[in-house]
Amino acid sequence: MEEEWMRDRAFLGDLLRQHPQASPQELARLTGRSASWVKKWRKRFAEGDPSDPSLLCSRSRAHHAPTSAGISA
């Protein structure tokens, strides 16, 4: 499944390079994804290095900061 998602992200990246002014709705129609998905990935592509293949990977949804439950007073 992740491989399919990465293909969709790569396709969106290609579309963004070819048509940078395209609306999220148009890109969503072309990719078969939602406009919110397009907006999320458009932002990530804008923030990252286009030559970095890890840009196509999902980000972890896990908490990155330790919880306070393990701290004793």
N, CA, C and O of each residue as an XYZ file, in Angstrom:
292
protein
N       0.823     -1.183      0.000
C       0.000      0.000      0.000
C       0.874      1.257      0.000
O       0.594      2.203     -0.736
N       1.907      1.273      0.802
C       2.803      2.433      0.863
C       3.407      2.723     -0.512
O       3.594      3.882     -0.882
N       3.708      1.671     -1.259
C       4.277      1.858     -2.598
C       3.293      2.599     -3.509
O       3.688      3.478     -4.273
N       2.028      2.242     -3.423
C       0.991      2.916     -4.218
C       0.879      4.387     -3.816
O       0.754      5.264     -4.670
N       0.925      4.646     -2.512
C       0.842      6.017     -2.023
C       2.044      6.834     -2.507
O       1.906      7.999     -2.880
N       3.217      6.208     -2.495
C       4.419      6.916     -2.955
C       4.313      7.238     -4.449
O       4.747      8.304     -4.887
N       3.742      6.326     -5.222
C       3.524      6.605     -6.657
C       2.592      7.797     -6.837
O       2.840      8.661     -7.678
N       1.512      7.844     -6.044
C       0.574      8.961     -6.120
C       1.263     10.278     -5.757
O       1.023     11.304     -6.392
N       2.115     10.243     -4.737
C       2.835     11.456     -4.326
C       3.818     11.892     -5.403
O       3.949     13.082     -5.686
N       4.506     10.933     -5.999
C       5.445     11.249     -7.077
C       4.695     11.847     -8.267
O       5.174     12.797     -8.886
N       3.528     11.299     -8.589
C       2.713     11.827     -9.676
C       2.283     13.260     -9.368
O       2.334     14.126    -10.241
N       1.860     13.510     -8.127
C       1.492     14.868     -7.733
C       2.692     15.803     -7.859
O       2.554     16.926     -8.344
N       3.868     15.346     -7.425
C       5.069     16.165     -7.555
C       5.353     16.537     -9.001
O       5.724     17.674     -9.293
N       5.180     15.580     -9.908
C       5.357     15.855    -11.344
C       4.340     16.881    -11.824
O       4.683     17.815    -12.550
N       3.085     16.702    -11.413
C       2.044     17.657    -11.815
C       2.337     19.060    -11.294
O       2.123     20.048    -11.998
N       2.829     19.145    -10.054
C       3.134     20.453     -9.473
C       4.272     21.142    -10.219
O       4.267     22.365    -10.362
N       5.242     20.371    -10.694
C       6.338     20.971    -11.467
C       5.849     21.435    -12.837
O       6.286     22.471    -13.336
N       4.956     20.679    -13.437
C       4.445     21.014    -14.769
C       3.381     22.118    -14.727
O       3.298     22.944    -15.636
N       2.572     22.123    -13.666
C       1.446     23.055    -13.558
C       1.414     23.662    -12.150
O       0.509     23.357    -11.375
N       2.389     24.518    -11.807
C       2.462     25.030    -10.428
C       1.260     25.868    -10.004
O       1.010     26.022     -8.808
N       0.519     26.409    -10.957
C      -0.626     27.251    -10.612
C      -1.957     26.492    -10.612
O      -3.010     27.098    -10.412
N      -1.921     25.188    -10.834
C      -3.159     24.399    -10.866
C      -3.837     24.434     -9.499
O      -3.172     24.453     -8.463
N      -5.152     24.442     -9.510
C      -5.919     24.478     -8.261
C      -5.868     23.109     -7.581
O      -5.669     22.087     -8.239
N      -6.051     23.100     -6.265
C      -6.103     21.809     -5.551
C      -7.216     20.897     -6.087
O      -7.053     19.677     -6.131
N      -8.332     21.484     -6.489
C      -9.439     20.686     -7.013
C      -9.041     20.015     -8.325
O      -9.357     18.846     -8.545
N      -8.348     20.750     -9.199
C      -7.910     20.177    -10.473
C      -6.882     19.066    -10.235
O      -6.955     18.005    -10.855
N      -5.937     19.313     -9.346
C      -4.921     18.300     -9.033
C      -5.560     17.076     -8.385
O      -5.150     15.946     -8.649
N      -6.562     17.298     -7.539
C      -7.273     16.186     -6.903
C      -7.965     15.338     -7.964
O      -7.941     14.109     -7.892
N      -8.577     15.985     -8.942
C      -9.254     15.253    -10.007
C      -8.254     14.420    -10.806
O      -8.528     13.268    -11.142
N      -7.088     15.007    -11.110
C      -6.082     14.301    -11.900
C      -5.445     13.129    -11.152
O      -5.110     12.111    -11.759
N      -5.279     13.273     -9.839
C      -4.636     12.224     -9.049
C      -5.623     11.203     -8.484
O      -5.226     10.116     -8.065
N      -6.907     11.555     -8.474
C      -7.893     10.657     -7.874
C      -7.879     10.725     -6.363
O      -8.360      9.810     -5.694
N      -7.335     11.794     -5.822
C      -7.263     11.999     -4.369
C      -8.122     13.194     -3.976
O      -8.697     13.854     -4.842
N      -8.213     13.475     -2.696
C      -9.010     14.607     -2.225
C      -8.210     15.907     -2.322
O      -6.981     15.896     -2.391
N      -8.934     17.018     -2.324
C      -8.277     18.326     -2.359
C      -7.453     18.541     -1.091
O      -6.396     19.169     -1.149
N      -7.915     18.035      0.052
C      -7.147     18.194      1.295
C      -5.834     17.410      1.227
O      -4.813     17.866      1.744
N      -5.855     16.245      0.599
C      -4.620     15.466      0.401
C      -3.642     16.248     -0.465
O      -2.448     16.313     -0.172
N      -4.164     16.839     -1.537
C      -3.327     17.637     -2.434
C      -2.714     18.813     -1.674
O      -1.524     19.091     -1.824
N      -3.509     19.501     -0.863
C      -3.011     20.651     -0.102
C      -1.910     20.230      0.864
O      -0.892     20.911      0.989
N      -2.116     19.099      1.551
C      -1.114     18.610      2.510
C       0.202     18.307      1.801
O       1.265     18.725      2.258
N       0.134     17.583      0.686
C       1.357     17.189      0.005
C       1.984     18.338     -0.770
O       3.204     18.377     -0.927
N       1.181     19.267     -1.254
C       1.734     20.463     -1.912
C       2.591     21.233     -0.908
O       3.679     21.699     -1.245
N       2.100     21.366      0.320
C       2.845     22.060      1.369
C       4.150     21.319      1.689
O       5.201     21.945      1.828
N       4.084     20.004      1.804
C       5.297     19.231      2.104
C       6.320     19.326      0.978
O       7.521     19.417      1.234
N       5.848     19.306     -0.274
C       6.774     19.462     -1.401
C       7.416     20.840     -1.368
O       8.600     20.969     -1.676
N       6.671     21.863     -1.005
C       7.194     23.230     -0.957
C       8.234     23.391      0.157
O       9.170     24.179      0.021
N       8.076     22.655      1.245
C       8.982     22.755      2.386
C      10.262     21.946      2.214
O      11.268     22.234      2.863
N      10.235     20.936      1.345
C      11.361     20.007      1.242
C      12.196     20.200     -0.001
O      11.900     21.036     -0.855
N      13.243     19.409     -0.081
C      14.140     19.394     -1.236
C      13.549     18.466     -2.293
O      13.386     17.273     -2.036
N      13.223     18.990     -3.483
C      12.580     18.155     -4.493
C      13.406     16.948     -4.943
O      12.848     15.980     -5.460
N      14.715     16.992     -4.755
C      15.552     15.866     -5.165
C      15.680     14.799     -4.078
O      16.315     13.768     -4.296
N      15.082     15.040     -2.908
C      15.171     14.099     -1.793
C      14.052     13.057     -1.899
O      12.881     13.403     -1.742
N      14.391     11.783     -2.165
C      13.339     10.757     -2.304
C      12.563     10.495     -1.020
O      11.440      9.995     -1.076
N      13.137     10.822      0.139
C      12.416     10.600      1.394
C      11.231     11.549      1.539
O      10.377     11.352      2.402
N      11.178     12.566      0.706
C      10.053     13.493      0.720
C       8.745     12.785      0.377
O       7.671     13.233      0.780
N       8.830     11.690     -0.360
C       7.642     10.939     -0.766
C       7.126     10.003      0.320
O       6.042      9.436      0.182
N       7.882      9.835      1.390
C       7.512      8.900      2.459
C       6.541      9.542      3.444
O       6.548     10.756      3.648
N       5.717      8.710      4.043
C       4.797      9.170      5.079
C       5.576      9.593      6.304
O       6.689      9.124      6.545
N       4.992     10.468      7.061
C       5.584     10.859      8.344
C       4.884     10.074      9.438
O       3.694      9.774      9.337
N       5.629      9.745     10.485
C       5.070      9.004     11.598
C       4.013      9.835     12.308
O       4.160     11.047     12.462
N       2.960      9.181     12.733
C       1.921      9.862     13.502
C       2.158      9.712     15.003
O       1.402     10.256     15.808
N       3.197      8.981     15.379
C       3.489      8.751     16.791
C       3.951     10.047     17.453
O       4.505     10.930     16.799
N       3.720     10.142     18.731
C       4.197     11.297     19.486
C       5.719     11.299     19.479
O       6.352     10.251     19.605
N       6.296     12.475     19.332
C       7.747     12.575     19.273
C       8.349     13.039     20.596
O       9.558     12.932     20.802
N       7.516     13.550     21.485
C       7.998     13.991     22.796
C       7.620     12.944     23.835
O       6.560     12.324     23.745
N       8.489     12.751     24.820
C       8.150     11.777     25.864
C       6.945     12.261     26.666
O       6.734     13.461     26.845
N       6.169     11.304     27.140
C       5.007     11.658     27.964
C       5.449     11.947     29.383
O       6.524     11.520     29.803
N       4.640     12.658     30.109
C       4.978     12.991     31.495
C       4.651     11.834     32.435
O       4.961     11.911     33.624
N       4.034     10.765     31.933
C       3.632      9.630     32.772
C       4.843      8.927     33.379
O       4.748      8.381     34.478
N       5.969      8.932     32.689
C       7.139      8.242     33.189
C       7.987      9.055     34.150
O       8.987      8.556     34.666
N       7.608     10.288     34.395
C       8.390     11.176     35.269
C       7.807     11.124     36.670
O       6.609     11.330     36.858
N       8.657     10.846     37.656
C       8.193     10.818     39.035
C       8.669     12.071     39.757
O       9.755     12.581     39.483
N       7.856     12.557     40.673
C       8.196     13.790     41.393
C       8.794     13.504     42.738
O       9.135     14.432     43.471
